[in-house]
Amino acid sequence: MEKRRISISSKRQITIPAKYFDSLGLEKEIDCIYSKDMLILLPVKKGDPAFAEEILQDLIQKGFSGEKLLAEFKKINRKVRPAVEKLIEEADKIAREASVNYVDLTEDIFGDEETEA
């Protein structure tokens, strides 16, 4: 384990030391987790390879190859994460709305009804 003190700018920004940046293979984003009074910075994991395989298969079927295949793959692959994040955001919104408007019908369905004998 290695510890290093890092300054925070007036805009709440930090600079990750080059040694850490390079060894973690960081690029443009990191995941930041807040837990138990700690901030944990993690490299962003690469996209799900299943998406990559599906994208490549679709592009090959469309006739792309070589440099054009690579260019189209990069273009489409960059759109996957924002699209998934938007889907998650929409699902969260639907779940929040459903929980606010939820009516428990359990009593109506299984309530204590008197039965006629």
DRENNU-588381 format. One record per residue: residue number from 1; z, y, x of N, C-alpha, C in turn. Coordinates in steps of 0.2 Angstrom, whole numbers, plus 5000, padded with zeros to 4 digits. Layout:
! DRENNU-588381
+-----+------+------+------+-------+-------+-------+------+------+------+
| num | n.c3 | n.c2 | n.c1 | ca.c3 | ca.c2 | ca.c1 | c.c3 | c.c2 | c.c1 |
+-----+------+------+------+-------+-------+-------+------+------+------+
| NUM |    Z |    Y |    X |     Z |     Y |     X |    Z |    Y |    X |
...
+-----+------+------+------+-------+-------+-------+------+------+------+
This chain:
! DRENNU-588381
+-----+------+------+------+-------+-------+-------+------+------+------+
| num | n.c3 | n.c2 | n.c1 | ca.c3 | ca.c2 | ca.c1 | c.c3 | c.c2 | c.c1 |
+-----+------+------+------+-------+-------+-------+------+------+------+
|   1 | 5000 | 4994 | 5004 |  5000 |  5000 |  5000 | 5000 | 5006 | 5004 |
|   2 | 4997 | 5011 | 5002 |  4996 |  5017 |  5006 | 4998 | 5023 | 5001 |
|   3 | 5001 | 5028 | 5003 |  5003 |  5034 |  4999 | 5000 | 5040 | 5002 |
|   4 | 4998 | 5045 | 4998 |  4995 |  5051 |  5001 | 4996 | 5056 | 4995 |
|   5 | 4999 | 5062 | 4998 |  5000 |  5068 |  4993 | 4993 | 5072 | 4992 |
|   6 | 4991 | 5073 | 4986 |  4985 |  5076 |  4985 | 4987 | 5083 | 4981 |
|   7 | 4983 | 5088 | 4983 |  4984 |  5095 |  4979 | 4981 | 5095 | 4972 |
|   8 | 4983 | 5099 | 4968 |  4980 |  5100 |  4961 | 4978 | 5107 | 4961 |
|   9 | 4972 | 5108 | 4959 |  4969 |  5115 |  4959 | 4972 | 5119 | 4953 |
|  10 | 4970 | 5125 | 4952 |  4972 |  5129 |  4947 | 4969 | 5127 | 4940 |
|  11 | 4963 | 5123 | 4941 |  4959 |  5120 |  4936 | 4961 | 5113 | 4934 |
|  12 | 4967 | 5111 | 4937 |  4970 |  5104 |  4936 | 4965 | 5099 | 4939 |
|  13 | 4961 | 5100 | 4944 |  4957 |  5096 |  4947 | 4960 | 5093 | 4954 |
|  14 | 4958 | 5087 | 4955 |  4961 |  5084 |  4962 | 4955 | 5082 | 4966 |
|  15 | 4955 | 5081 | 4972 |  4950 |  5079 |  4977 | 4953 | 5072 | 4979 |
|  16 | 4949 | 5067 | 4978 |  4950 |  5060 |  4980 | 4948 | 5060 | 4988 |
|  17 | 4953 | 5058 | 4992 |  4951 |  5057 |  4999 | 4945 | 5053 | 5000 |
|  18 | 4940 | 5055 | 5005 |  4934 |  5051 |  5006 | 4935 | 5044 | 5007 |
|  19 | 4941 | 5042 | 5011 |  4942 |  5035 |  5013 | 4943 | 5031 | 5007 |
|  20 | 4947 | 5034 | 5002 |  4948 |  5030 |  4996 | 4942 | 5030 | 4991 |
|  21 | 4939 | 5035 | 4991 |  4932 |  5036 |  4987 | 4927 | 5031 | 4989 |
|  22 | 4926 | 5030 | 4996 |  4922 |  5025 |  4998 | 4924 | 5018 | 4998 |
|  23 | 4930 | 5017 | 4999 |  4933 |  5010 |  4999 | 4933 | 5007 | 4992 |
|  24 | 4933 | 5012 | 4987 |  4933 |  5009 |  4980 | 4926 | 5009 | 4977 |
|  25 | 4922 | 5012 | 4981 |  4915 |  5012 |  4978 | 4914 | 5016 | 4972 |
|  26 | 4918 | 5022 | 4972 |  4917 |  5027 |  4966 | 4911 | 5030 | 4966 |
|  27 | 4909 | 5032 | 4960 |  4902 |  5036 |  4959 | 4904 | 5042 | 4956 |
|  28 | 4902 | 5043 | 4949 |  4903 |  5049 |  4946 | 4909 | 5049 | 4941 |
|  29 | 4912 | 5043 | 4939 |  4917 |  5043 |  4935 | 4923 | 5038 | 4937 |
|  30 | 4929 | 5039 | 4935 |  4934 |  5034 |  4936 | 4938 | 5034 | 4929 |
|  31 | 4941 | 5028 | 4928 |  4945 |  5027 |  4922 | 4952 | 5030 | 4924 |
|  32 | 4955 | 5034 | 4919 |  4962 |  5036 |  4921 | 4967 | 5034 | 4915 |
|  33 | 4972 | 5030 | 4917 |  4977 |  5027 |  4913 | 4983 | 5031 | 4914 |
|  34 | 4986 | 5033 | 4908 |  4993 |  5036 |  4908 | 4998 | 5030 | 4905 |
|  35 | 5003 | 5028 | 4909 |  5008 |  5023 |  4907 | 5014 | 5024 | 4911 |
|  36 | 5020 | 5024 | 4908 |  5026 |  5024 |  4911 | 5027 | 5030 | 4916 |
|  37 | 5025 | 5036 | 4914 |  5025 |  5042 |  4918 | 5021 | 5041 | 4925 |
|  38 | 5016 | 5038 | 4924 |  5011 |  5037 |  4930 | 5004 | 5038 | 4928 |
|  39 | 5000 | 5040 | 4932 |  4993 |  5041 |  4931 | 4990 | 5035 | 4936 |
|  40 | 4986 | 5031 | 4933 |  4982 |  5026 |  4937 | 4975 | 5027 | 4937 |
|  41 | 4972 | 5028 | 4942 |  4965 |  5029 |  4943 | 4961 | 5023 | 4945 |
|  42 | 4956 | 5021 | 4941 |  4953 |  5015 |  4942 | 4945 | 5016 | 4943 |
|  43 | 4942 | 5012 | 4947 |  4935 |  5013 |  4947 | 4932 | 5010 | 4940 |
|  44 | 4927 | 5014 | 4938 |  4923 |  5012 |  4932 | 4920 | 5005 | 4933 |
|  45 | 4921 | 5000 | 4929 |  4918 |  4994 |  4929 | 4911 | 4994 | 4927 |
|  46 | 4906 | 4991 | 4931 |  4899 |  4991 |  4929 | 4898 | 4988 | 4922 |
|  47 | 4893 | 4990 | 4919 |  4892 |  4988 |  4912 | 4892 | 4980 | 4911 |
|  48 | 4892 | 4978 | 4905 |  4892 |  4971 |  4904 | 4885 | 4968 | 4906 |
|  49 | 4885 | 4963 | 4910 |  4878 |  4960 |  4912 | 4874 | 4958 | 4906 |
|  50 | 4877 | 4956 | 4901 |  4874 |  4953 |  4895 | 4869 | 4959 | 4893 |
|  51 | 4871 | 4965 | 4892 |  4867 |  4970 |  4890 | 4861 | 4971 | 4895 |
|  52 | 4863 | 4971 | 4902 |  4858 |  4971 |  4907 | 4852 | 4966 | 4906 |
|  53 | 4854 | 4960 | 4905 |  4850 |  4955 |  4904 | 4845 | 4956 | 4898 |
|  54 | 4848 | 4958 | 4893 |  4844 |  4959 |  4887 | 4840 | 4965 | 4887 |
|  55 | 4842 | 4970 | 4891 |  4837 |  4976 |  4892 | 4832 | 4974 | 4896 |
|  56 | 4833 | 4970 | 4902 |  4828 |  4968 |  4906 | 4823 | 4963 | 4902 |
|  57 | 4825 | 4959 | 4899 |  4821 |  4954 |  4895 | 4816 | 4958 | 4890 |
|  58 | 4819 | 4963 | 4887 |  4815 |  4967 |  4882 | 4810 | 4971 | 4886 |
|  59 | 4812 | 4974 | 4892 |  4807 |  4978 |  4895 | 4801 | 4974 | 4898 |
|  60 | 4803 | 4968 | 4901 |  4798 |  4963 |  4903 | 4793 | 4961 | 4898 |
|  61 | 4796 | 4960 | 4892 |  4792 |  4958 |  4886 | 4787 | 4963 | 4884 |
|  62 | 4789 | 4970 | 4885 |  4785 |  4975 |  4884 | 4780 | 4977 | 4889 |
|  63 | 4780 | 4973 | 4895 |  4775 |  4973 |  4900 | 4777 | 4977 | 4906 |
|  64 | 4783 | 4979 | 4907 |  4785 |  4983 |  4912 | 4786 | 4978 | 4918 |
|  65 | 4785 | 4981 | 4924 |  4786 |  4977 |  4930 | 4786 | 4982 | 4936 |
|  66 | 4789 | 4979 | 4942 |  4789 |  4983 |  4948 | 4794 | 4990 | 4947 |
|  67 | 4791 | 4995 | 4950 |  4795 |  5002 |  4950 | 4796 | 5004 | 4943 |
|  68 | 4791 | 5003 | 4938 |  4791 |  5006 |  4932 | 4797 | 5002 | 4928 |
|  69 | 4797 | 4995 | 4929 |  4803 |  4991 |  4926 | 4809 | 4994 | 4928 |
|  70 | 4810 | 4996 | 4935 |  4816 |  4998 |  4937 | 4818 | 5005 | 4934 |
|  71 | 4813 | 5009 | 4934 |  4814 |  5016 |  4931 | 4816 | 5016 | 4924 |
|  72 | 4813 | 5012 | 4920 |  4814 |  5011 |  4913 | 4821 | 5008 | 4912 |
|  73 | 4823 | 5003 | 4916 |  4829 |  5000 |  4915 | 4835 | 5005 | 4917 |
|  74 | 4834 | 5009 | 4922 |  4839 |  5014 |  4923 | 4840 | 5019 | 4917 |
|  75 | 4834 | 5021 | 4915 |  4834 |  5026 |  4909 | 4838 | 5023 | 4903 |
|  76 | 4836 | 5017 | 4901 |  4840 |  5014 |  4895 | 4847 | 5012 | 4897 |
|  77 | 4848 | 5009 | 4903 |  4855 |  5007 |  4904 | 4860 | 5013 | 4904 |
|  78 | 4858 | 5019 | 4906 |  4862 |  5025 |  4906 | 4864 | 5027 | 4899 |
|  79 | 4860 | 5025 | 4894 |  4862 |  5026 |  4887 | 4866 | 5021 | 4884 |
|  80 | 4867 | 5015 | 4887 |  4871 |  5010 |  4884 | 4879 | 5012 | 4883 |
|  81 | 4882 | 5015 | 4888 |  4889 |  5016 |  4888 | 4890 | 5022 | 4883 |
|  82 | 4887 | 5027 | 4883 |  4888 |  5032 |  4877 | 4887 | 5030 | 4870 |
|  83 | 4882 | 5025 | 4870 |  4881 |  5022 |  4863 | 4887 | 5018 | 4861 |
|  84 | 4889 | 5014 | 4865 |  4895 |  5010 |  4864 | 4901 | 5014 | 4862 |
|  85 | 4902 | 5019 | 4866 |  4908 |  5024 |  4865 | 4907 | 5027 | 4858 |
|  86 | 4901 | 5029 | 4856 |  4900 |  5032 |  4850 | 4902 | 5027 | 4844 |
|  87 | 4900 | 5021 | 4845 |  4901 |  5015 |  4840 | 4909 | 5014 | 4839 |
|  88 | 4912 | 5014 | 4845 |  4920 |  5013 |  4845 | 4923 | 5019 | 4841 |
|  89 | 4921 | 5025 | 4843 |  4923 |  5031 |  4840 | 4922 | 5031 | 4832 |
|  90 | 4916 | 5029 | 4830 |  4915 |  5028 |  4823 | 4919 | 5023 | 4820 |
|  91 | 4920 | 5017 | 4823 |  4924 |  5012 |  4820 | 4932 | 5014 | 4820 |
|  92 | 4934 | 5018 | 4825 |  4941 |  5021 |  4824 | 4942 | 5025 | 4819 |
|  93 | 4937 | 5030 | 4817 |  4937 |  5034 |  4812 | 4937 | 5031 | 4805 |
|  94 | 4933 | 5026 | 4804 |  4933 |  5022 |  4798 | 4940 | 5018 | 4797 |
|  95 | 4942 | 5016 | 4803 |  4949 |  5012 |  4802 | 4954 | 5017 | 4800 |
|  96 | 4954 | 5023 | 4803 |  4959 |  5028 |  4801 | 4959 | 5030 | 4794 |
|  97 | 4953 | 5031 | 4792 |  4952 |  5033 |  4785 | 4954 | 5028 | 4780 |
|  98 | 4952 | 5021 | 4782 |  4954 |  5016 |  4778 | 4962 | 5015 | 4777 |
|  99 | 4965 | 5016 | 4783 |  4972 |  5016 |  4783 | 4976 | 5021 | 4779 |
| 100 | 4973 | 5027 | 4778 |  4975 |  5032 |  4774 | 4975 | 5031 | 4767 |
| 101 | 4969 | 5028 | 4765 |  4967 |  5027 |  4758 | 4969 | 5020 | 4756 |
| 102 | 4972 | 5016 | 4760 |  4974 |  5009 |  4758 | 4979 | 5009 | 4752 |
| 103 | 4977 | 5005 | 4748 |  4981 |  5003 |  4742 | 4983 | 4996 | 4742 |
| 104 | 4989 | 4994 | 4743 |  4991 |  4987 |  4743 | 4991 | 4984 | 4736 |
| 105 | 4987 | 4980 | 4735 |  4986 |  4976 |  4728 | 4990 | 4970 | 4728 |
| 106 | 4994 | 4968 | 4733 |  4997 |  4962 |  4733 | 5001 | 4961 | 4727 |
| 107 | 5005 | 4966 | 4725 |  5010 |  4965 |  4719 | 5005 | 4964 | 4713 |
| 108 | 5000 | 4968 | 4712 |  4995 |  4967 |  4706 | 4993 | 4960 | 4706 |
| 109 | 4991 | 4957 | 4712 |  4988 |  4950 |  4712 | 4993 | 4945 | 4711 |
| 110 | 4999 | 4945 | 4715 |  5004 |  4940 |  4715 | 5010 | 4942 | 4712 |
| 111 | 5010 | 4948 | 4709 |  5017 |  4950 |  4706 | 5020 | 4945 | 4702 |
| 112 | 5026 | 4947 | 4700 |  5031 |  4943 |  4696 | 5029 | 4944 | 4689 |
| 113 | 5024 | 4940 | 4686 |  5022 |  4940 |  4679 | 5026 | 4935 | 4675 |
| 114 | 5028 | 4937 | 4669 |  5031 |  4932 |  4665 | 5025 | 4927 | 4662 |
| 115 | 5026 | 4921 | 4663 |  5022 |  4916 |  4660 | 5024 | 4914 | 4653 |
| 116 | 5019 | 4913 | 4649 |  5021 |  4911 |  4642 | 5020 | 4903 | 4642 |
| 117 | 5026 | 4900 | 4639 |  5026 |  4893 |  4639 | 5024 | 4890 | 4632 |
+-----+------+------+------+-------+-------+-------+------+------+------+
